Amino acid sequence: MGYVTGTVLFVVYWWVIFAAALPFGVRRPNHVEKGHASGAPENPNLRRKALWTTVLATLALALTQIGLSQKWIVLDQPKDAPLLRLF
């Protein structure tokens, strides 16, 4: 895997994991102040979620790299495989 492919894959992993982590640990405030949305979280802990997202995205990228290097994940099409024809 090249640098560009690895970087793009890391960014995709990071955003997917971050979006999945956003709802965890969110609590609504007991008293909503004027001008604030009623569904806005009291403390979203974005720094902690971003840190854990970075750790998990790095782990996912490392597992992908290991899988590609060990040939557990194969992206090449076999030479004798027929081409997919839709029509």
N, C-alpha and C positions, 0 to 999 in steps of 0.2 A: 504494500500500500504506500502510495506516494504522500508527500507532505500536504499537497492540496486536498487529496482525497481524505486523508486523516483529519485535517482541519475541518472540512465540511461535515464529515461524519460526527466529529466531536460536537460541533455546533448544533447539529440536528438532535443528537442524543441529549445535549444539555437542555435545549428548549422543551423537548418532550418530557423529560424528567422534571424540569422546573414547573411546567404546567400541571403535571400530575401531583406535585408536592404542594402546590398552593393551598388547597383546602385543608390540609392537615394542621391541627392545632389552632384553628381559628375560632375565636369566641366573640360573640356580639357584646357590645357594651350594655351595661345595665341601664345607664342613663344616657340617652342620646341628646347631644347638644344641638342647639338651633343651628341650622346650616349644614349639618352632617347627614349623610345618608344613613338610614336605619339599618341597612345590611352591611355597613362598613365594619371591618374587623377592628377590635380594640387594639390589638398588637399583632400584626401579621408575621413578625419574625422573618423578614425578607433576607437579612444577612445570613442567618443560620440556614435558611432554606437554600440560598445560593451556594453556601459552602458545601452542604451535603449534596447538592445537585452536581457541583464540580467533582466531588469525590466519586459519586456514582457514575457520572459520564466518563470520567477517566478510567474507571474499572470496566465499564462497558466497552470502551475503545480498546483497552488492553486485551479483553477477552475476544474481541473481534479480530485483533491482530494475531493473537495466538491461534485462533481457529483458522485463519487464512494461511498462516505459515505452516501449520500442522496438517493442512489439507482436510480439516473437518468441515470447512466451508469452502465450496468450490464454485467459482463464478464463471469458469470457462464452459462453453457448450461443447459436448462431445462431438467429434468430427463425424461420427456416423449417425447422429441424431437428425431426424427430419426437421425441416423448417416448419414453423407454425404458419399455416395458411388459413386465413379467416374466410376467404371467398373462393 
